[in-house]
Amino acid sequence: MTLTRLVCAAIAITAAGSVSTAQAQIPNVLTANYDNARTSENLNETILTTSAVSSGKFGKLFSLPVDGQIYAQPLYLSGVVLADQSTHNVVYVATAHNSVYAFDADTPGPPLWTVNLGPSVPSSSYQSDTGPYTDIAPEIGIIGTPVIDPSTGTLYVVAATLENGSYIYRLHALDTVAGGERFGAPVVISAATKGTGVSSVNGVVPFVPSQHLQRPGLLLLNGVVYVAFGSHGDYGDYHGWIYAYNAAAVGTLVASFNATPNGAGGAFWQSGRGLAADDQGNVFAVSSNGDTDGVTNFSDTVMRLNAGSLAVMDWFAPFNVQYLDDNDEDLGACGAMLIPGSNLVVAGGKEGNIYLMSTQSLGGLSAGNSQILQTLEAADFGIYNIALWNRSDGPLLYVHGQSAPVTSYRLSNNNFSAASQSSMSYGLWFQGMTVSANGSTPGSGILWMTTGDSYPLPATGTLHAFVADNLSTELWNSSNNSVDDLGMFNKFTNPTVVNGKVYAPSGSYQLVVYGMIGQAPSANAPVLTGVVNAASYAAGTLAPGEIVTIFGQNLGPRNITFGAFDVNGNLNGDLTGSEIMFNGIAAPLVYTSAGQVAAVVPFEVQGSTAITVQAGYNGQLSQAQSFPLAATAPGIFSLDSTGRGPGAILNQDYSVNSTANPAAAGSVLMVFATGGGQTNPTDSTGSIAPNSAQPLAANVTATVGGQAAAVVYAGNAPGELSGVMQVNIQLPANPPQAGSLPIVLTVNGVTSQQTVTVAVQ
């Protein structure tokens, strides 16, 4: 692979569309899966109809950049009045980097507010006999979906931090208007229970934060916030824990529960689905692999818990519960769903079965027990997520398993029967699912589903829209047109559909917003939503010569257009009517589109501590935004353009570094990055770097796997666009270990992201 192809492949490219209309009555989305029944249905959607959602009418509107991957479902609160008395519909986004963002949900722009809740935990810090934890990578911060109390304007969220070698979980209570802490928050989550299970000391089982993952969505019920914990992929000595805190006095622990106090396992992870609760105040939770005796240990079990004490009031476990544990076929992979208007609860798991039970009598161990209403073999393997459309002619349940079509099942007389299937099968069974409809009326529903495009992960993803009555009809998907690209796929992340828009989480450090495509972009002024390093996707400080990605709306034509070098070897600053100005200086444009532009910060802006950025398209200008300016802001390009995973790195023989083609210890690597600042002699903005070496003016150091690596050369990349930085490093003769190791560059004391890896043999 040539250097040009390597670096170009490492710059993320997406595009966007335009604005949509408004809706008179706007529902709120306050919790994971829309409601405490965990139906994943919005029955108040009148804009996104089956006739409206189609190619040419519906597509990507804009993207909102954030500082980490999004695993939590976005939440939505209408009519929020800010301190300046402006009113906004707000979408709240939480990231694995421990940040919470509040964005205007209808108009692209910078965050209304954002807070960071502490240093996230590197996934590699969780070790087991089989190596570091990789299921969620490269960092773990906020993973479980927060919950909002609209009566007090409070968002409750749990953040994982690593502080001075200590693993800590804290429950925060953030003001939805400005992001400040409320009600005595934050509080460190900690409790113990009597027992002789794993990690017990003198008959007491403590909560060990390093062994647990806060994955399920939070539950708010009658003034109490419930927080559930699972494990890091079955690593270590763990239990299933649930904690209940007073929402109005967060420091007050109301109750706690351990699923296996005299054993091990029983994690609550539920693929991110929240604990369910009924109108009578019962809490429903489903545990995963571990010890089961139906007395004190409740693994692979559906439980009805007392909301006040968290005592087990009733339970169900399949007859083959020991087989499920022995074969890692967690019942708790999906969580419980309550069917509104009934006394029925549904659960399913990895084995592929759906269980229909009465909430009044779950049934205990199911062998020969007639209390179980139905056991439905819905998939050969892998039920991780479900959604419901509570229709007037009977509820429809949506299920997808491994390498299978999406299937709907109609509930009638306490029995499910197949209703429709998608025309295609989807191999990856980690989908997100949401149903939108105009009430329970047949013909108005759409099933929205996110799927991974390949396996193993990481991989790109696709957002699908199916006719909910007849899944064989797919209305639209984001892979049909490159401008609608979803970006990288995060498993189990449900899209939020509300008020004519779809808010789709992405592993590409952005929330992607879809809706009805209105006027042509040229009819509207450009809007900036963020500026990030094109290699790392880090926001914040900019540097002269840094290649950046600008997010927004109406930045250029709907279809992407790439820049070209003129006869003098210079990249043009005016591309199909698009312009990006830094301190009034037009920047060279790598590409442009309606929602995203890549540009080079002009070297001429140096000498200041702040920089203004403004976008122009067809003679109209956006509002200017100000950013800090520094001499350097390094970011390493990754091969998949996400700023994480395998880096854009060449081995000593000029072959691309990869796990299949690792570098030898002591060999020299070529690492490609941006944000290194000016060279000496100086580069010209937008030009092709000369073939002669031009070192950076700044000092550069490097580490691989935390061990210092000698920098042989740091400067321009000959023959590439000025602003692309090449750093040649010599690997240590004795690396700390073989495999994919984190590589970090430090330029003038400023470090690159810590999420890019190099393969070493």
CORPE-V127188 format. One record per backbone hydrogen bond with DSSP energy under -1.0 kcal/mol. NH is the residue of the N-H (numbers start at 1). CO is the residue of the C=O. Records with the same first field share a line. If there is no record, write none. Layout:
# CORPE-V127188
NH=CO ; CO
This chain:
# CORPE-V127188
6=2
7=3
8=4
9=5
11=8
17=60
29=76
34=31
35=33
38=35
40=33
42=435
45=437
49=47
53=49
54=52
57=54
58=54
59=515
61=513
62=513
64=511
66=509
70=506
75=92
76=29
77=90
80=88
82=86
85=82
88=80
90=77
91=103
92=75
93=101
95=99
96=69
98=95
100=115
101=93
102=113
103=91
105=89
112=102
113=102
115=100
117=98
121=140
123=138
125=122
126=123
128=131
131=128
133=126
140=121
142=95
147=156
148=30
149=154
153=149
154=149
155=174
156=147
157=172
159=170
161=168
162=119
163=166
166=163
168=161
170=159
171=187
172=157
174=155
175=180
176=153
179=175
182=173
185=182
187=171
189=169
193=205
195=203
197=261
198=263
200=197
201=204
205=193
207=191
211=208
212=209
213=230
215=213
217=272
218=145
219=226
221=224
224=221
225=245
226=219
227=243
229=241
230=213
233=231
235=232
242=257
243=227
244=255
245=225
246=252
247=223
250=183
252=249
254=244
255=244
257=242
259=240
263=260
265=238
266=289
268=229
270=332
272=269
273=270
276=284
277=36
278=282
281=278
283=305
284=276
285=303
287=301
288=267
291=264
293=297
294=297
298=259
300=288
302=316
303=285
304=314
305=283
306=311
310=306
313=304
314=304
316=302
317=364
321=318
324=320
325=321
326=322
327=323
328=325
329=324
337=346
338=37
339=344
342=339
345=357
346=337
347=355
350=330
352=349
354=376
355=347
356=374
357=345
359=343
364=315
366=317
369=366
372=369
373=356
374=356
376=354
378=352 ; 376
379=352
382=350
383=349
387=398
388=39
389=396
391=389
392=440
394=391
396=389
397=409
398=387
399=407
402=381
403=427
404=401 ; 426
407=399
408=420
409=397
410=417
411=395
412=415
417=410
419=408
422=406
426=404
432=450
434=448
435=40
436=446
437=42
439=43 ; 437
444=441
446=436
447=466
448=434
449=464
450=432
451=462
453=460
461=487
462=451
464=449
465=476
466=447
467=473
468=445
473=470
475=465
476=465
478=463
480=477
484=481
485=482
489=459
492=430
493=490
496=503
498=501
501=498
502=514
503=496
504=512
507=488
511=64
512=504
513=62
514=502
515=59
517=57
523=520
524=521
527=553
529=551
530=551
532=549
533=538
534=547
537=533
542=628
545=601
546=543
548=599
549=532
550=597
551=530
552=595
553=527
555=594
561=592
563=590
566=570
569=566
571=686
572=564
575=578
578=575
579=616
581=614
582=585
583=612
585=582
587=580
589=572
590=598
591=598
592=561
594=557
597=550
598=591
599=548
600=588
601=546
605=602
606=603
611=627
613=625
614=581
616=579
617=620
618=577
620=617
622=615
625=613
627=611
629=609
630=542
633=675
635=674
637=672
639=646
641=638
645=755
647=757
648=637
649=647
650=670
651=655
654=651
657=649
658=661
663=759
667=664
669=729
670=650
671=727
672=648
673=725
674=635
680=695
687=684
689=720
696=714
697=678
701=746
703=744
704=707
705=742
707=704
709=702
712=728
713=728
715=726
716=694
717=724
719=689
720=717
722=687
724=721
725=673
726=715
727=671
728=713
729=669
730=710
731=667
739=760
741=758
743=756
744=703
746=701
747=750
748=699
750=747
752=745
757=645
758=741
760=739
761=663
